[in-house]
Every structure is written in C-alpha cells, then in structure tokens.
Amino acid sequence: MDSQLTLPDSSTTPTLHSALPKLNLNSRGYMVSFWYDWLLFLSPPVLALLAGIFISGSTFTKEHFLFWDQKYTGAGLFLGIIIHAHLVAVFFRSHANKYIFQQHRLRFLLVPLCVWGLMNLSPWLLVTGSVVATFWDVYHSGAQTFGFARIYDSKAGNHPLEGRRLDFWINQLLYAGPILAGVSMMDHFGDFNEYKDVGDIFFLSIPPWMQSHHAYFTWAVVVGGSAFVVYYIYAYWRLAKLGHTISWIKIYLLSSTGVVSIYTWGFNSWGESFFIMNIFHAVQYFGIVWALEKRSIVSVFGLKKSSYAKPAALILFLLCTGAYGYWVQALNTDYTMLWSITLTVSLMHFWYDGFVWSVRKAEL
C-alpha cells in the first residue's frame, strides 16, 4: 500500500491537515526509507547501548577537565550538548514552521516568556520547573517510541485506533517501569533534593520515602508489568485473529527499545544509563525533525534558491542546535536568569512536541 501518513501526536493519533508536514511512506512499511529508518529510528537504541558499554570505565567517562570554569568528563560534556541541542530543535517544528506558528502565534510567544518570567520571580517555581522537566522527560521519551510504533502499525494497514492504548501503556511501562523498579530510581527522584535551596520540607521528604519503599515499587513493576506484557501479547493475538496485521518493524522497535531500557535503567551494569538512553532518544528526535521539517528549515535559512539547499540547511540546523547545547554547558547555572532559559526550553520541548501534532484535531 503506497500512501502518506502523518506523524501521530505523543498522546493522540490524529490525521493532520494536508498543509502540515507529512512523511512519505513507501510500500515496505518504513516512515522515510529503509536506510533512513534503520539509521535514525530503529538501530539507535542498540547502538547507544553498545557505545555506552564501549566507553564505560574509559578516560572519556572518568577523567575530568575544566570547560568554561565547569568540571566535566568528555562523556558528560558530549551528552549535555546533545541533550540540549535536541531540546531546542523543537523550535524548528513550532516557530520555524510558518503554518504552525501563524495558527498559534500568541501561544508560542507568550507562554515561554511567562514561564521564564515566573521562574525568575520565584525560586520555588524555578526548582519545581527543574523537577517537572526530569519526570516529563521520562513520559516524553516513552511517548516518542509510542508515536513511532503507531506509524509503523498504521503503515501495516491497521486502523489508527486499533491497539493504540495497548501501545501507549506498553511504551510507558518499558521506559518508566525500569526507572521505578531499578537502580536508577534515586538518580531521578534525587532531583527533589533541590527543594533544600528553597526550604520546602514536604518535597524534601520524597527521596528518602521512595528509597525506603523501593522494594515495593520493584515488586509492583515486576509483577504488574509482567502481567501486562502477557496481556499485551494476548490482546494482539486476539486482534490478529480478527484481521489485524502485525508490524514486524514495530515489534523490533518495541522489543529492542524495551530490552535496552530494562537492562540500562534497571541494572545500569556499565554505569552509563543516562548516556545510553538520552543519546538514542536525541538521535531519533533529530531524525524525525529533519524528516518532517526540512522544507521549513530550508526556508528559515533562506536557502530555497540554493542548489545545495538541503545539505546546507541540515548543516546549519545541526550547527545552530549544537551551538545552543554548547552554550548551556558553558553557562554558570548560579545565574537564575540563564538557568531559567534552559528550563523554559526544556519544558517547551515537551509541550510543543505533543502540541504541534494536535493543533488541527478540531478541524478533522
């Protein structure tokens, strides 16, 4: 079946208006092409795991150096730049896309300014923004894989609502479950300790409470998660009996991502969980932004008439986002005004990425 399919929202699966960017899907079931999908969507989880294993214990991860008066390892600096570069890339989906931007100009201009202003006025809101960003990122990452899974499922010829909730919850389980049940839980909930700076005793009590009850969460995730996986397989077996076509590309995506997530977040055997999980997520995100927004990116850089428009635009896109990532790693976070900029970008990334694909739902 040769058709076009729009990328679904992280939490919905709308068919978007034809004026919005689309992915040209070929008959082989890939979003862009065999090589593009395997390079930027399907292989990154396993490749990131192998990269994390390769650098574990090396000078790249152990040896510290000064970078603009900040102490980093090579891996930490590289990861920080990539993370923040992919966060700011969302503005090429929202503000650089003229069609999207014109529909909700005030939302895209006023909300970030308000969020930034409030965090500057209130240290408590600044800390809260940091904590919210940590946990929103967990949800967002699972939702990204969910979006990919739904595209592959639809490409197999299935109804867009068939198995949608099953896929949503399996992705959240596979990504967030290992965090809640595994050794990396306190690396996430430890962010609540930032409330010490604003004297909030209630939120400071969350990390020790989570740590003391960790075993219960582990058993709940293992038992409940295992039961859901069994139910997920059974539910899809029933759907298949009713004519649902199983997308083996989706099966590979979910299986490989799930195994990497469980092994990395759950056990962190190589001590590089954040490197592994954030690297593959960022690579996938850059891949989807370029696939969908290349025309907008070419336009925003004024390269429409250039014979090398796409490669030049791609280089400039990566340089601009990379420069922002470099700047974030170089800045001194003691300056509230600067720190709040980075948090605003992070929060807008999570919101815009889901919002962009649902703005036209009411018109469908």
N, C-alpha and C positions, 0 to 999 in steps of 0.2 A: 504494500500500500504506500504510494508516494503522496505525502501530504505535508502540511505545515501544522506545527503545534507550538503554542506559546508556553513559555516557562511558567509553571504554577507558582503562586504565592506560597510562602513558607507555611501558611496556616489555611489557605484556601486553594481551590483548583479552578479558577475562572478561565474562560476563553476570552482573551482580550480583544479589544477593538483593533481593526486592521491597521490603524495608524501607529500602534505601538510596535516596537521591535519584535521580530519573530525569529525563531530558529527554523532553518530549513532541514527537515528530517528526511533522510533517504530511506529506501526500502529495506535497508539492512538493520534498521532499528536503532541507529545512533542519533544523538542530538545534532551533531555537526558533521562528523565523518568518523570513519573507523580510527584513523590515526589521531585526530584531534581528541576524540573522546578517551581513547586509551592513554594518551599522553597527559591530559589535563584533568580528567574526571575519574577514570577507573583505576589507573595504576598508582596515583599519588599516595593513598593510604599505605600500601605495602612498601613502596619505595621510601616513604618517610620513615617507616619502621626500620628498614634496612640502614638508612642514613643515620638514624638515632643510635642503632647498635654499633655502626662503624665509628662514630665519633665518641662513643662512651669511654670515659677514662683517658682520653687524649688531652694534649695540651690545649686543644681548641675548646675543651669544656672545663679545664682545671686551672689554666694559667690566667691570672688577672692582669689587667693593664688599665691605665688611665685614658679615658676618652672624654675630652672636654670636662675635666675635673670629676668625672664619674668613673667608678670602678666597674669593669665588665670583663667577662670572658669573651672569646671570639664567638662562641655559640650564642651567648646571651645577647651580644650586640647584633649579630646577624638576625636572630629570631625577633628581637624587638623591632628592628627596621622592617622586616617582612610583615609582622603583625599590624603595625600602624600604617604601613603602606596599603595593605588590603582594606583596612578600615576606612581610610579616606577615599578609596576607589569608588565607594558608593555614590559619591557626589557626581561621578560621571554618569550614573544612572538617573539621578534626580535632577540636579541643577544643569548639567550639560545637555540633557535631553530636552530640547525646546518644547516638545509636545507635552511631556510630563510636567515640566516646570511651569508652563503657562496655565495649566489646569489648576494648579495649587500654589501659586506664587507666594501668597501670604504665609501659608503653612511652612513652606521651605525657607522663607526668610526670617519670619518672626519666632518660630519655635526654637531654633538653635540659639538665637540671641537671648530669648527668655531663659532657656536652660542655663546658658553660660552666665547670664546676669545673676540668676538666683544662686548658683553655686559660688559666685564671687561674694555675694552678700551674706551667705550663711555657711559657716564651716561644717555644720551638721549636714546640710544638703550636699556639700562637696564630698564628704565621706560617704554619704548614702549613695551618691551617684557612682562612686568607685565600686561599692559593694554590689549595687544593682547591675553594673556593667559586667562584673565577674559572672554572675549567675544567668544573666540574659545571654551572655556569650555561650553558655552551655546549651541553653534552649535553642539558640540561633544555629549553632553548629549541627545539632541533630536535625533541625528543620531544613537545613540546606541539603543534607543527604535525602531527606524525605522528598524534597522538590525534584531532585534528580530521579529518584525511584518512580515518582508518579509520571514523569515524562516518558521514561522507558516503558512503563506499564501501558500508558496510552498509545505509544508507538506500536505496541504489540497488538493493537486493535481493540483494547478493552474500554469499557465505559469509564469516564473520568472519576466517577464516584465509587466504582467497584473496588472494594478493598482499601479505600482511602484512609479510613480510621485505623484499620489494622496497620497500614504502613506508617501512619503518623506515630502511633504508640510504640511500634517496634523500633523505630529510629530513636525516639526519646529514651527508650529502655536501653538500647545498645550504646548510646552515648552517655547519658546521665547515670544509668544504673551502676556501671563500674566506678564512677566517681563516688557515689554514695556508699557503695559497698567495699571499695578498695582502699589501697594505701594512700591514694592522693586526695582523700576526702578533706583532711585538715589543711592541705595546700589551698583549697578553695574556701573552706569556712574560716580559715585563719584571717581572711580579709576583714572579718568583723572586729578584729583587734584594733583596726584603725579608729574605732569609736573611742578608744582611750584618749585620743587627742582632743575630743570634744566632751569628755566626761560623761558619756552615755553608758550607765551601768547595765541597763537591760540588754542591749545588744552585745556588750562585752561578755555576758554570761552564755551566749550561744556556742562559741567554740568549745569551752570545757564540757558543756552539756552534750554536744554532739560527740565529742571524744569518749565520754563515759558511756554513751549509748550506742557506740559504733557497731558493736557486735549484733545488736538487734536489727540495725539497718542492713547489715551484711546478710543476715539470715532472711530478712524480709525480701531483699532484692534477689537473692539466690533462689529462694523457694517460689516467690511470686513471679519473678522473671522467668524461671524455668517453666512454670505452669503456663505463662503467657506465650512463650515460644512454641510450646506444644499446641496450644490453642491456635496460634497464628498459622502453623503448618496445617492443622486440621481444617481451619476455615478456608485456606487457599485450596486445599484438596477438594473441599465441597464446591468452591467456586469453579474449579477446573472441571468437575463433573457436570456443572451447569453450562459449560462452554467457555469459561474464562481461559484466555491464552496465557500461559506462564512465560514471562520475560526472563530469559536466562541471563541477560545483561543486568537486569535489576537484581536477580538472585546473587550474581557475583558481587555487585556493588555492595549490597547489604551484608553478605557473608564476609567479604574481605574487610569492610569498614568495621563490622561488629567484632571480628576476631582481633583486629588491631586495637580497637578501643578497649576491649576486655583485658587483653594482655598488657596494654600500656597504662591505662588509668587504674586498672585493677591491681596489677602487680608491680609495675614500674621497675622491672628487673634490671634495666640498664640505666635508670636514673635520668632518663631524658623524655619523660612523658609530655611535658609542655612543648618541647621542641618537636616531637613527632606529631602530636595531634594538631598543633597550630600550623605547622608547615604544610601539611596536606590540605587542610581546610583553606588556607590562603591561596595555594596554587589552584585549587578548584574554583575559588571565587574569582581570581583574575581571569581564569578561563571562561567563565560564564559571562563576566562583564564584557570582555572583548568580543565574544561571540554575538552578544546581543546589541552592544552599543558602539560597534566600530564606526558606523556612519556618523553618529553623534560626536565621537571622539575626533574623527577626521574633520568634521565641521568646526568644532570648537577651537581647533588649532589652525583653522584657515587653510587647510591643505586640499580642498576639493579639486583644485585645478592641477595639482601636482601629479606627475606620472608615477611617483613613489608614495602616493598618499597613505596607503595602509601601513607599509613598514615604517614610514616616518612617524605617523600618528601613534603606532604601537610603541616605538622607542620613546617618544615624548610622554606618552601615558605612563610608561614604567618609570621614566626619569622623574616625573612630577610626583607620583605617589611615593617613589623611593626617597625623594628629597624630603618629603614630609616625615617619613619614617626616620630618616637620619636626624632631622631637626628634633623630633620627640626624644630620641635617645640622647641628644646633646644638651637638651634644656635642663635647667635646675628646677626640680619639682617643688622646691621651697617657695617658689613664686606662685601664689594661688591663681593669679590671672592666667598664667601659662598652663598650669596643670588642668584648670577647668576647661581650657580649649581642647585638650586631648580627650578629656572625659566627654565633652559635648560631641566631638567627632565619633567617639565610640558608641554613645547612646543613639545618635542619629543613624549610624551604620545599621544597628539592629532594627531600628524602627523603619527607616526608609526601605531597607531591603525587602521587608514584608509588605510595606505600604504601596510601593511602586506597582506591584502586580495585582492590587485590588482596587485601585482608584476608579476603574471603569466598571466595576461589577454591577453597579446600579443601572447601567445603560445596556446591559447584555440582554 
